[in-house]
Amino acid sequence: MPKLPHLSGLEIVRRLGKLGFAVARQKGNHVVLRRGESGCVVPMHNEVKVGTLAGILRQSGVSTDAFLAADK
């Protein structure tokens, strides 16, 4: 399993958007993304911790490899 990078919340939303997720709503600095029945909550921080990013990917059902490939 490849290492997850330190990314901003905006970058995470951008990459998940490339994977078919759309912003459903935002309250404060947390964005809720949806893709069909699956969804996730992304904090819009300058740097999201790696463990939080792993939880976001687990919650959304996206593999680490697919998430990292979305950057290209």
C-alpha positions in Angstrom: 0.0 0.0 0.0 1.6 3.3 -1.0 2.0 6.1 1.4 -0.6 8.8 1.5 0.6 12.4 0.9 -0.1 15.4 3.1 -2.8 17.3 1.1 -5.1 20.3 1.7 -8.8 19.8 2.0 -9.3 21.6 -1.3 -6.9 19.2 -3.1 -8.7 16.2 -1.6 -12.1 17.5 -2.8 -10.6 18.1 -6.3 -9.2 14.6 -6.5 -12.4 13.0 -5.3 -14.3 15.2 -7.9 -12.2 13.5 -10.6 -13.5 10.2 -9.3 -17.1 11.1 -9.7 -17.9 12.7 -6.3 -19.9 16.0 -6.2 -20.3 18.5 -3.4 -23.6 17.9 -1.7 -23.4 20.6 0.9 -21.0 22.5 3.1 -21.3 23.7 6.7 -18.5 25.7 8.2 -15.2 24.2 7.0 -16.5 20.7 6.3 -17.7 19.6 2.9 -20.0 16.6 2.3 -19.3 14.8 -1.0 -21.6 12.3 -2.6 -21.3 9.7 -5.3 -24.5 7.6 -5.6 -25.1 6.0 -2.2 -21.6 6.5 -0.9 -20.3 9.8 0.6 -17.7 11.3 2.8 -16.9 14.4 4.8 -13.8 16.4 4.1 -12.4 19.1 6.4 -11.3 22.1 4.5 -8.0 22.5 6.4 -4.7 23.7 5.0 -3.2 20.3 5.7 -5.3 17.2 6.4 -3.5 14.6 8.5 -2.7 11.3 6.8 -4.9 9.3 9.2 -7.8 11.6 8.5 -7.2 11.1 4.8 -7.2 7.3 5.2 -10.5 7.6 7.1 -12.0 9.7 4.3 -11.0 7.1 1.7 -12.4 4.3 3.8 -15.6 6.2 4.3 -16.0 6.9 0.6 -15.0 3.4 -0.6 -12.1 4.7 -2.8 -8.9 2.7 -2.9 -5.6 4.4 -2.2 -4.3 3.5 -5.6 -7.3 5.1 -7.3 -7.1 8.2 -5.2 -3.4 8.7 -6.0 -4.0 8.0 -9.7 -6.6 10.7 -9.8 -3.8 13.3 -9.6 -2.6 12.5 -13.1 
